[in-house]
Structure formats: structure tokens, C-alpha cells
């Protein structure tokens, strides 16, 4: 604390020596400082120089990734997993289960894995706890209560997706 007092004491003396009318014990008068707003730069190109061509923007149905993610979640909740898989998953999809992508590379291999789940599972409840959307990446945390192969399962898991061309190209479950 003593260092700060010495620093500000020396600073006050320097301000006073530079001809400032303040005394060492007075506080600086910040109200007297002049405010000058930043100026906005003017464009260097005239409207005539700007191209009249519209920029090409790829617009596809449901281009909003959050809407697509919510559609996937509704598909899980309504036991329409294969329908949403066919619609929202990329031909080059790679899926990871806790870091392992064994037999989960490509559309056909992943659809087969999803078909295996659908054939053996009955979903009783699927409740979204959190959703994240960041650029081309999304994620959600979901509580699931389902029966799989005659066994009741209750778990909470995270699923993270990376999107390409408005389809999931990579998905990881934790």
C-alpha cells in the first residue's frame, strides 16, 4: 500500500510542476477535459464504383442451424430418429461415441448404427437441458429415459455437431 501512496504522491508533484494550477492535495478536475468524438471515415469508393451484382449467397431451406438442431431434437423426442437422420446428416458424417468413431464413418455406416438403436429402443422421455449455437457448431445437453434391449436406461448426455452445407458432418456424444 505504501508503494501506491508514494507513486501517486510523486505523480501529483509532477502534475503540479508542469504548471497545472492544482495543488498536491487537490484532486484532478476531470470535468474540464474536452471530449471530441471519433469521426466516422468516409468511404473511398463512390456509389458508381460499387458493383451492382448481388453477392451469391447459398440459401437453402432451414438454413438456420438452430432451427435444424431443434428439428433433430424433435425427431428424437417423437421417435423419428431415422427421418431426421436422412434429412439433416451429411453424406460424409462421422459420429463419435465418447471419442470412438469405430464403425461410425460415412452415411451408410451411421444410418445402420441409428437403425440398430431405433430397432432396440423405446424412448419414454427426451428433455433438452441446454442448447449451444456458435457459428457452424451446435450442441445440446439432453436427459433421456428409454428402454434399450429390455433394460431401462436413464442418462444425461451432451451431443456436439459440426455443420457443413446445413447438414451435420460430425457429431460427438459424451
C-alpha positions as CSV (number, residue, x, y, z in Angstrom):
1,X,0.0,0.0,0.0
2,X,2.9,2.3,0.8
3,X,4.2,1.9,-2.8
4,X,0.9,3.2,-4.2
5,X,0.9,6.2,-1.9
6,X,4.4,7.1,-3.0
7,X,3.6,6.6,-6.7
8,X,0.5,8.8,-6.6
9,X,2.4,11.4,-4.4
10,X,5.2,11.6,-7.0
11,X,2.6,11.7,-9.8
12,X,0.8,14.7,-8.1
13,X,4.1,16.6,-7.7
14,X,4.9,16.0,-11.4
15,X,1.4,17.4,-12.4
16,X,2.0,20.4,-10.2
17,X,5.5,21.1,-11.6
18,X,4.2,21.0,-15.2
19,X,2.3,24.3,-14.5
20,X,-1.0,22.7,-13.6
21,X,-2.9,25.0,-11.3
22,X,-3.8,22.2,-9.0
23,X,-2.2,21.8,-5.6
24,X,-0.8,18.4,-4.5
25,X,-3.7,17.8,-2.2
26,X,-6.5,18.6,-4.7
27,X,-7.9,16.0,-7.0
28,X,-7.8,16.5,-10.7
29,X,-10.8,18.2,-12.4
30,X,-11.9,15.6,-15.0
31,X,-14.9,17.7,-15.9
32,X,-12.7,20.3,-17.6
33,X,-11.3,17.7,-20.1
34,X,-12.6,18.3,-23.6
35,X,-14.5,15.5,-25.4
36,X,-14.0,15.1,-29.1
37,X,-16.0,12.2,-30.6
38,X,-14.3,10.0,-33.1
39,X,-15.0,10.8,-36.7
40,X,-16.5,8.3,-39.0
41,X,-14.3,7.6,-42.0
42,X,-16.0,8.3,-45.3
43,X,-15.9,5.5,-48.0
44,X,-13.3,6.0,-50.7
45,X,-15.4,4.5,-53.4
46,X,-18.3,6.3,-54.9
47,X,-21.7,4.5,-55.4
48,X,-20.9,4.3,-59.1
49,X,-17.8,2.2,-58.4
50,X,-19.7,-0.4,-56.3
51,X,-20.8,-3.5,-58.3
52,X,-24.5,-3.7,-58.8
53,X,-24.2,-7.5,-58.9
54,X,-25.8,-9.2,-55.9
55,X,-23.4,-11.3,-53.9
56,X,-24.1,-15.0,-54.3
57,X,-25.5,-16.4,-51.0
58,X,-26.4,-20.0,-50.8
59,X,-29.9,-20.1,-49.4
60,X,-31.4,-23.4,-48.6
61,X,-34.5,-24.5,-46.7
62,X,-33.9,-24.2,-42.9
63,X,-30.6,-22.5,-43.4
64,X,-30.8,-21.5,-39.7
65,X,-28.7,-24.1,-37.8
66,X,-30.7,-23.6,-34.6
67,X,-33.9,-24.5,-36.4
68,X,-32.2,-27.6,-37.9
69,X,-30.9,-28.6,-34.5
70,X,-34.4,-28.1,-32.9
71,X,-35.8,-30.3,-35.7
72,X,-33.3,-33.0,-34.9
73,X,-34.2,-32.8,-31.2
74,X,-38.0,-33.0,-32.0
75,X,-37.2,-36.1,-34.2
76,X,-35.6,-37.8,-31.2
77,X,-38.4,-36.8,-28.9
78,X,-41.0,-38.1,-31.4
79,X,-39.2,-41.4,-32.2
80,X,-38.4,-40.2,-35.7
81,X,-34.7,-40.6,-35.5
82,X,-34.2,-42.1,-38.9
83,X,-36.3,-39.5,-40.7
84,X,-34.3,-36.6,-39.2
85,X,-31.0,-38.5,-39.8
86,X,-31.9,-38.8,-43.5
87,X,-32.8,-35.1,-43.8
88,X,-30.1,-33.4,-41.6
89,X,-27.0,-35.6,-41.8
90,X,-24.2,-35.1,-44.4
91,X,-23.1,-38.0,-46.7
92,X,-19.6,-37.8,-45.1
93,X,-20.9,-37.8,-41.5
94,X,-18.5,-39.1,-38.8
95,X,-20.0,-39.9,-35.4
96,X,-18.1,-40.4,-32.2
97,X,-19.3,-42.1,-29.0
98,X,-17.0,-40.8,-26.2
99,X,-14.1,-40.2,-28.6
100,X,-14.5,-43.5,-30.5
101,X,-15.6,-43.5,-34.2
102,X,-15.2,-47.2,-34.8
103,X,-17.7,-48.2,-37.5
104,X,-19.2,-44.7,-37.5
105,X,-17.7,-43.2,-40.6
106,X,-20.0,-42.3,-43.6
107,X,-23.7,-42.0,-44.0
108,X,-24.5,-45.7,-44.5
109,X,-22.5,-46.9,-41.5
110,X,-24.1,-44.3,-39.3
111,X,-27.6,-44.9,-40.6
112,X,-27.1,-48.6,-39.8
113,X,-26.0,-47.7,-36.3
114,X,-29.0,-45.4,-35.8
115,X,-31.3,-48.2,-37.2
116,X,-29.8,-50.6,-34.6
117,X,-30.7,-48.1,-31.8
118,X,-34.2,-47.4,-33.2
119,X,-34.9,-51.2,-33.5
120,X,-33.9,-51.9,-29.9
121,X,-35.0,-48.7,-28.1
122,X,-38.2,-47.2,-26.9
123,X,-37.8,-43.6,-25.8
124,X,-40.0,-42.6,-22.9
125,X,-38.7,-39.1,-22.3
126,X,-36.1,-36.9,-24.0
127,X,-35.8,-33.5,-22.4
128,X,-33.4,-30.8,-23.6
129,X,-31.5,-29.1,-20.8
130,X,-29.2,-26.7,-22.8
131,X,-28.6,-25.7,-26.4
132,X,-25.5,-24.0,-27.8
133,X,-25.2,-22.5,-31.3
134,X,-21.8,-21.0,-32.3
135,X,-21.1,-20.4,-36.0
136,X,-21.1,-23.8,-37.7
137,X,-21.1,-25.7,-34.4
138,X,-24.1,-26.6,-32.2
139,X,-24.6,-28.7,-29.1
140,X,-27.3,-29.8,-26.7
141,X,-27.5,-31.5,-23.4
142,X,-30.3,-34.0,-23.1
143,X,-31.8,-36.1,-20.4
144,X,-33.1,-39.4,-21.8
145,X,-35.3,-42.1,-20.3
146,X,-35.6,-45.1,-22.6
147,X,-35.7,-48.8,-22.7
148,X,-33.0,-50.5,-24.8
149,X,-33.0,-54.2,-25.3
150,X,-35.4,-54.7,-22.4
151,X,-33.2,-52.6,-20.0
152,X,-34.4,-49.3,-18.6
153,X,-31.8,-46.5,-19.2
154,X,-31.8,-43.0,-17.7
155,X,-28.9,-40.8,-18.6
156,X,-27.9,-37.2,-19.4
157,X,-25.6,-36.7,-22.3
158,X,-24.1,-33.9,-24.5
159,X,-24.2,-34.1,-28.3
160,X,-22.0,-31.7,-30.3
161,X,-22.4,-31.1,-34.0
162,X,-20.3,-29.6,-36.7
163,X,-22.3,-28.5,-39.8
164,X,-21.4,-28.3,-43.5
165,X,-23.9,-27.3,-46.1
166,X,-26.7,-27.2,-43.5
167,X,-26.1,-30.8,-42.6
168,X,-24.3,-32.4,-39.7
169,X,-20.9,-33.6,-40.8
170,X,-19.5,-34.5,-37.4
171,X,-21.3,-35.4,-34.2
172,X,-19.8,-36.4,-30.8
173,X,-21.7,-37.8,-27.8
174,X,-20.4,-37.5,-24.2
